[in-house]
Amino acid sequence: MPARNTLKETDLYPPLHDYLVAQGYTVRSEVNDCDVTATKDEDLIVIEIKRSLNLTLLAQAARRQRITDSVYVAVPMPRESIHSKKWRSYAHLLKRLELGLILVTPGRKLASVQVAFHPVPFQKKKSHANRRAVLEEIAGRTGDYNSGGSAR
């Protein structure tokens, strides 16, 4: 696997291509600004590839939702656990945007693709307990003594 700092977006394409072909898709790259397109019968998947999860990637993926509901973002497998608090937050955001996530480990021999989750309609759930806690804290304060954005 290439060193993380020398990894290119194009290094993620071969494992993605091979994975999708094995699933029975016809795969094409760089079609109308889409990094990867895959078709099987009437199914169209669009995948946007980046070296890291960032706002540019999310904006590109959101634009691709004008084409199809099956839009994924593909990034290299992170060094830290995908079950970490940081990655759980990323997953929540991606699911809320109705985007799928694909994690790719590039390489000649040990390349792998892991679909973390598929794009599905987001089911918004509110936490009544958290809402109640915020409202109780607001009611219990006598003034606004903090600066917004500060830790305490």
Residue pairs with C-beta under 8 A, 6 or more apart in sequence:
1 7
1 105
1 106
1 107
1 110
2 8
2 11
2 106
2 107
4 76
4 79
7 51
7 76
7 106
8 51
9 35
9 49
9 50
9 51
11 106
12 49
12 74
12 75
12 76
12 104
12 106
13 29
13 35
13 36
13 49
14 106
14 111
15 104
15 105
15 106
15 107
15 111
15 112
15 113
16 27
16 36
16 47
16 49
16 74
16 102
16 104
16 113
17 27
17 29
17 36
18 111
18 113
19 113
20 27
20 36
20 38
20 45
21 27
23 40
24 40
25 38
25 39
25 40
25 43
25 45
26 38
26 39
26 40
27 36
27 37
27 38
28 36
28 37
28 38
29 35
29 36
29 37
31 37
34 46
34 47
34 48
34 64
34 67
35 47
35 48
35 49
35 74
36 45
36 46
36 47
36 48
36 49
36 74
37 44
37 45
37 46
37 47
38 44
38 45
38 47
39 45
43 70
44 67
44 68
44 70
45 68
45 70
45 71
45 72
46 64
46 67
46 68
46 70
46 71
46 72
47 71
47 72
47 73
47 74
47 102
48 57
48 60
48 61
48 64
48 71
48 72
48 73
48 74
49 73
49 74
49 75
50 56
50 57
50 73
50 74
50 75
51 75
51 76
52 75
52 76
53 73
53 75
53 90
57 73
57 75
58 73
58 93
58 94
58 97
58 99
61 71
61 72
61 73
61 97
61 99
62 97
62 99
64 71
65 71
65 98
65 99
69 98
69 119
70 100
70 118
70 119
71 98
71 99
71 100
71 119
72 99
72 100
72 101
72 102
72 115
72 118
72 119
73 94
73 99
73 100
73 101
73 102
74 101
74 102
74 103
74 104
75 101
75 102
75 103
75 104
76 103
76 104
76 105
76 106
77 103
77 104
77 105
77 112
77 114
78 87
78 103
80 86
80 87
81 87
82 91
82 103
82 116
90 101
91 101
91 116
91 117
94 100
94 101
94 117
95 117
95 120
95 122
96 122
96 124
97 122
98 119
98 120
98 121
98 122
99 119
100 115
100 116
100 117
100 118
100 119
101 115
101 116
101 117
102 113
102 114
102 115
102 116
103 113
103 114
103 116
104 111
104 112
104 113
104 114
105 111
105 112
105 113
105 114
146 152
